[in-house]
Amino acid sequence: MRKFVIVLVVILFSLNAFSQADTTYWKTAGDFSIQFNQVSFSNWATGGDNSLAGVIGLKYDFSFAKEKSSWDNKLVLAYGLQSLAGDTRKTEDKIDFASKYGYKISKEAFFATMFTLKSQFANGYKYPDRDNYISTFNSPLYIGIGVGIDYKPNANLSFYLSPVTTLFVVITDDYLSDIGVFGNEPGEKIRTQFGASFKMQYKKEIAKNMNLDTKFEAFSNYLNNPQTSIVKNIIYSWDMILDMKVNALISAKLTTGLIYDPNIIIAGADGPKVQLKEMFGAGLSVKF
């Protein structure tokens, strides 16, 4: 939680400085939210456990467009905890940043380069085991660099295809590096993958006071059995945020996430599995 607060403060100061700059060619959109859920029982005949859950999130988009050049950036941070009958567990933990520069080569197409970074703030556990963490800050840290074509048929939709992408899986923690749970060899701190990537982004108000923000990503490693079926060999991820505005400060959000990575062995399983996550909550939301 402390790492989240520190990073959030630094980013907010940076955004404040950025907001003072010439915004002639810039478009920005931000959303800071606090969602919560609380249940309390007292002498409840049918039983139940008191619970309290909360998620803090920041989403910020900033883009630049001038003549034939465009630069799109998106940052998503989130951290959440749940306390159930005195047992506190992490429910959300995300650092997700993407930066894409494009040079227009036709009315709707750009020659583009993309940089991505994904990680988390705090230790992750296979509950109820709290003695052995299975992830931590910058372990794993995913860094991607690619070159390709970005197709934007309209302001809400984009398709990015890169036949040349390098993906680094960084494991800075010695313990996690030694056990090799993220496709790395035991003791290997950086695993390099080279292949092709695809990314689709869509963002639009689909109904009054209801906004959809979704992205789908796929990566195929040329160096790891490229002849095998696409279901088994390609890394997939799909994130979606459905933001339903109640009034100027109150909103409800549905967040979902899907990941399939053939390199990750799920704790307690005999191999890789489709990873699913879903959260729904209501709370304060400030857009800027």
Secondary structure as UniProt FT lines:
FT   HELIX           2..19
FT   TURN            24..25
FT   STRAND          26..39
FT   TURN            45..46
FT   STRAND          51..66
FT   TURN            67..68
FT   STRAND          69..84
FT   TURN            85..86
FT   STRAND          87..104
FT   STRAND          109..119
FT   STRAND          124..125
FT   TURN            127..128
FT   STRAND          133..136
FT   TURN            137..138
FT   STRAND          141..154
FT   TURN            155..156
FT   STRAND          157..170
FT   HELIX           174..179
FT   TURN            186..187
FT   STRAND          190..207
FT   TURN            208..209
FT   STRAND          210..221
FT   TURN            222..223
FT   TURN            226..227
FT   HELIX           230..233
FT   STRAND          234..245
FT   STRAND          250..260
FT   TURN            262..263
FT   TURN            267..268
FT   STRAND          275..287
//
